[in-house]
Amino acid sequence: MITLTDIQRAHREVLKVAVKTPFSYAPKLSEATGYKVYLKKENLQNTGSFKIRGAFNKIASLSEQERERGVVAASAGNHAQGVALAANYFSISATIVMPETTPLTKIDGVKSYGADVVLHGTNYDEAYAYAVDYARRMGRIFVHPFADDEVIAGQGTIALEILEHCEAPDAVLVPVGGGGLISGIGVAIKALSPRTRVVGVAAAGAPAMKLSFDAKRQIDTLKVRTIADGIAVRDTSEKTLEYILKYVDDIILVDDEEIANAILYLLEKQKLVVEGAGAVGVAALIHDKLDLPAGSKIVSLLSGGNIDVTMLSVIIEKGLLKSYRKMKLVVTLVDKPGSLMLLTQILKEAQANIVQIGYDRTSLDLKFGDAYVSIALETKGKEHQELIKKMLEEHDFRFEEKH
């Protein structure tokens, strides 16, 4: 197992390409939760994720002869870019195996660092199996995303930077998937600030490490499903579980609704774009998952910011609906001149802004002579929406609210 000395040595290497990401107090989040909350913003790291730390440290540790053989990795995103950048720094060959479903933007991101991309399999596990076999057949070095001591040491360098700014925090919240990040952070934190609690936060849709931690033995799951793709790991690593059982105090779960709320909260309140995996610590905070005294000093690690734009747009849309800033209605009206004008006049009087509208007179479940108007409105809260519905009812409009 690695030691604090290994992490300190790794830090000197990692800073050749990584930056010391911002660390700051979060006043709004602190007020909302009753804790003193600080954010470590690895979403602002080079390549948009902490993964560059472990990948670079691993490749830096290789001998010249090993580097000449080239490296191989399997990843759907962040680890891929970290390995590609590190390989580019050392001017060595890199091949990244990615699932066939990987978005083009992520593929292009890896290629921009000069790495070759091989698309194989429908998910990460299939890509991983192919990459391991490919590295064996081609005689190349496989760079594991988490089950590797040099990778773990590289990820642990984040803890050194946290403690530079925040002496003896009561707890550090760390995203957990494969466990490499929390393993490295746990080693460093417990060596330098033993009373600090190291708390992992995993996605409820990918609970393998949580189940293994509770049972104190390796437990794999049959499948994963979560919007936090950066921690969507199906099987537990024996190596990282050993670290976690020694250095981690607790692992808690957050579901996708809670993660989505945290992503939107960070976007609106902190002006930060954070991916699902990076938002799990904040999800635990805003949904009161922690059993810590009020006023505790807590650091939440925002591990990455590489969220798919399509996913972000869905989260924003749903967030607007849940917070009563947008409403969707399907109104049934008589299909005759003036009916639609009357509807829009009522909405105007209610000061509701129409952002989308559709008109359907051919649906099979409509009575002849009727029409459906699907309409999306910008609104000013729950009371405003209740007023709109009341005004429609007063004018005998039949409607259904869509969620």
N, C-alpha and C positions, 0 to 999 in steps of 0.2 A: 504493500500500500504506500501511497505517496505521503510526504510530510510537508510541513510548512516551508522547509528549505527548498523543496522541489517547486512549490508555488512561487516563492520569491525569485528563484532562478527563472522560472517561466515568465514572470512579469517583465523582466529585463528583455527577454526575447520578444514577447508579445507587443511591447510598445514600439517595436520597429515598424509595425503596420497598423496597430489599433490605436485608438485615442482614449484618453481618460474621459469617459462620457460624463455629462453633467449630473450633479447630485444636488437636490434642492428640497427644501421644506415645502409641503403642500398645505397651505392654510385652509383652503375650502374643504379639502378631504379630511383634514384634522378636525375641523369644526363639525363636519357631518358625522364623523365616527366616534368622536370623543377621545381619540388617540393623538399623539404627536407623530404625524406621518411624514416620511421622507421618501423621495422617489429616486432610484438609480436608473438613469435613462439610457439603457443599452439599445433602445430603439433608434437612438441617434448615432450608433456605432457605424464604422465603415462596413459596408454591405448590409446595414440595417439590422444587425443581430449580433449577439455575443459570440456566435459560433466561430467567428474569425479567430478568436483567442485560442481555442483548443486546436483548431485545424493548423494554425500557424506553428504553435508550439510542437505539435507532433512532427510536422515536416522539418522544422528547424532541428529536431533531435536526431534526424536520420543522418547516417554517414553519407559521404559523397557518392560512394558506390551504390548505396540504396537509392539515393535521389536519382541517379542516372537510370535506374530501372523504371522510374515514373511511378505515379500514384493513381489509385482508383478509389472512388467513393460512391456510395449510394445515398441519394437524398432527393426529396421533392422540393427543396428550396434553400433554406438558410445554410445548412452544412455544405451544400453543393457550392454556394458562392464563396464560403470561407476557404474551402479546399482549393477552389480555382484561383482565388486571389493569392493564397500562399504559394501555390505552385508557380504562378506567374512571377512572384517576387524572386523565387530561386531559379527561375528559367528552366523548369523541368516540365515533363509531359504529365498531363492530368486527364483522366477519363472519368466522367461522371455519369452514372447510370440513373436515369430518372423514369418514373412511371409514365406510360403512354398518355395518361390523362393530365400531365403537368401543363399548366397554362403557358402559352407562348412567351409571355413576359418573363417568366422565371427561367425558361430555357435560354432566351436571349441574354438575360443577366449573367448566366454562367458562361456563355460563349464570349461575352464581352471581355472576360479575363483571359481568354485564349485557350480555355479547356475544350476538349471534345465531349460531346453529349451523345449518349446511347439511350434510346427510349426502349424500355422493356417492361412488360407486365402491366397489370391494371392497378396495382397498389404498391406501397413502399416495400412490403415484405417480399413480393416477387422481384422487385428491382434489386433489393438487397441480396437475395439468394443468387441472382445472376451476376451481380458485381463481385461477390466473393469468389465465385467460380471463374469469372473472367480474370480477376487478379491472379488467381492460382495458375491458370492456363498460360497467361502472358508473362508470368514471373514478375509481377509488379507489387508494390506495397499497398495494402488495403488500409485506408484511413477510416476507422470506425467512428461513427458520430458521437458515441458516449462511452462504450465499454473499452477504454484504453487509458492507461495511467497518464500518458503525456497529454492526452486530450483533457482529462479530468484536471490536471495541474493547470493547464491553460485557462480553463473555465474558472478555476478557483481564484485567479488573479482579480476578479471582480470584488471579492471580499476584502482584499487589501485596500482597494480604492474606497470602498464603503467605510472602512474603519479609519481612513485618513480624514474623513469629513465628520464622522459620527462615532464618537467614542462610546463603547459599551451600550449599543442599542438593546432594548429589551427583547426584540424579536426581529428576525429577517425573514421575509416571505419570498420563497423561491419557486418558480414554476417547475413541475416535475413531469417528465415523460419517460425517457430512458434512464434518467438519473445522473448523467455525467455532470451537469451544472451544479446540482445540489450536493453531489459528492465532493467536488472541489471546494465549494463555498463552505461546506460543513467542516472540512479539515482545517481551513484557515481560520474560520470563526472560533471554533472550539480551542484552537491553539492560542489565539490572541485575546479572545473575549469569552471565556468558558461559560459565563452566566447568561450569555445571549442565547435565546431559543432560536433554533434553526427549524423553520416550519415550511414544509413542502405544500404546494397547492397543485392538485391534479384535476383534470377534467373528469366529470362523472361518467362521460362516455368512453373514457380510456383509463380504467381504474386498476390496472394490473399492479402498479407499484404500491398503491394504497392497500390493496388486498394482501400483497406480499409483506408489507411493513406490519400490518396488524397481525398476520399469522406467523411472522418471523421465519418465513420460508418462501421459496420461489413459487409464485402462482401466475400462470399465464391466462390470458383471456382468448376467447374465440374470435372476437371482432372488436373493432373500435368505431365509434361514430361521434364526432365532435367538430365544432367549428374551429377549435384550437388545434389546427393541423400540426403545429410545431411540437406538440406534446402528445400526438395521437399514436402512441406506441402500444402495440398489442401484447408483446411478451416482456417479461421481466428479465433484466440482465443480472446474472449471478454476481458479477464483479461489482456493479454499482449498488446492488442490494446490500452487499457486505459493508460498503462505506456507509450507506444510509442507516443501517441498523446500529452502527457505531456512533455516528455523528449527528443524526437528525432526531429532533424531539417529537415531531408529529407530522402527519400528512393529512390534509383535509381535502374535501371534494367540492367543486362548484359545477353547476350544470350550465348548459349552453345559454339559457335565458339570462342567467347571472353574468356569464362572460360577455354576452352582447351588451347588457346594461353597462358593464364596466368600460367596454370599448367606447360606447357613446358618451359616457361620463368623462372619460379622459379627453375625448375629442372636444367636447363642449366646455368643460370646466378647466382643463389643464392645457388645452390647445395642442394636444399630442396625438399623433396617429400611432396606434399600438395594435399589433396583431392579437389574435385570440389567446395564444400561449402567453404573450407578454402581459395580458390584462388580468390573469387569474388571481394574482395577489390583491389587486384592487377590487375584484369581484368578491373575494373573501371579506375584505374590509367593509364595503358598502352594504353587504348582505349579512353582516354581523355574525360571521362564522368563527371568530376568534374568542377564546376564553382567556382574556387578559384584562388586568385592571385598567380602569379609565386613566387616561394620561400616560399610558405606556408609550415608550419611544419605539416606533416601528418603521423599518425600512422595507419598502416593496420594490422588488426588482422588475422593471419593465424590460423583459428579455429581448424583445424584437418589435419591429414596426413594419414588417413586410406583409401587410394584409392585402388580399386580392381586392381590387377596386369594386368588383361586382358584389362581393360579400359585404364590403363596407356600405355600399348603397342600400342593400337589403336591411342591414342593421339600422341605418339612419331612418329608413322608411318605417320600419316597425317601431322604432323608438318614438317617432313623431305621433304615430297612432296611439301608442300606450300612454303618452304624456298629454293626450287631448289637444295636440297642436295640429292634428290633421284628422279628418273623418271622411269615411267613404259611405255613400248612400246609394241604394237603388230605389228610385221613385217610380211608382206606377201612375201614369196620367192618361187622360183621354187624348187620343191621337187626332187632334184637330188644331187648326190655326189658333195661336194665342196661348195654348196650354204651357208650352215651354217658356214663353215670355213671362207668364205669371209666376212660374217657378223661379226663374232667375231674378224677378223683381223682389220676391219674398227674401231670397238669399242676399240680395243687395241691401234690403232694409235691415237684415240681421247682421250686416257688415261681415259676411263670410266671403272669402275670396275663392273663386272657382279656379282650380289649377288643372282640372281634367274633366272632360265630359264626353259621354257616348250616348247614342240614341238607337234603340232597337225596337222595331215594330213587327219582327218576324219570328220571335221566339215561340216555340210550340206550346209553352205553358201560359201564353198570353191569351186573353179573350180578344176576339175580333173587335177592333176599334180602340184598343189600348196600346200603350207603348211603355217600354222600360227606359228610364234615363239613369245611367250610372254616372255618378258625379263624385269628384274628390274635392274637398274644401280645406283651405287653411283656416284654422280656428284659434281662439285665444284661451283655451282651457275648457274644463268640464262644464262650468256654468254656461259658457257661450254655446257649447254643443247642446245642452239641455234647452236653451232658448230657441235655437234653430229648430229642434224637433217639435217644440211646442208650437211655433209659428206655422210649421207645415201641417200639423194636426188641426190647427184652427182653420186652415183653408182646405180641409178634407183631403189632403194628399195622403195616399198610402205609400209607405216606404219601409225599407229594411236596411238596418245598419250592418255594414260589412267590417269584419275585423281581420 
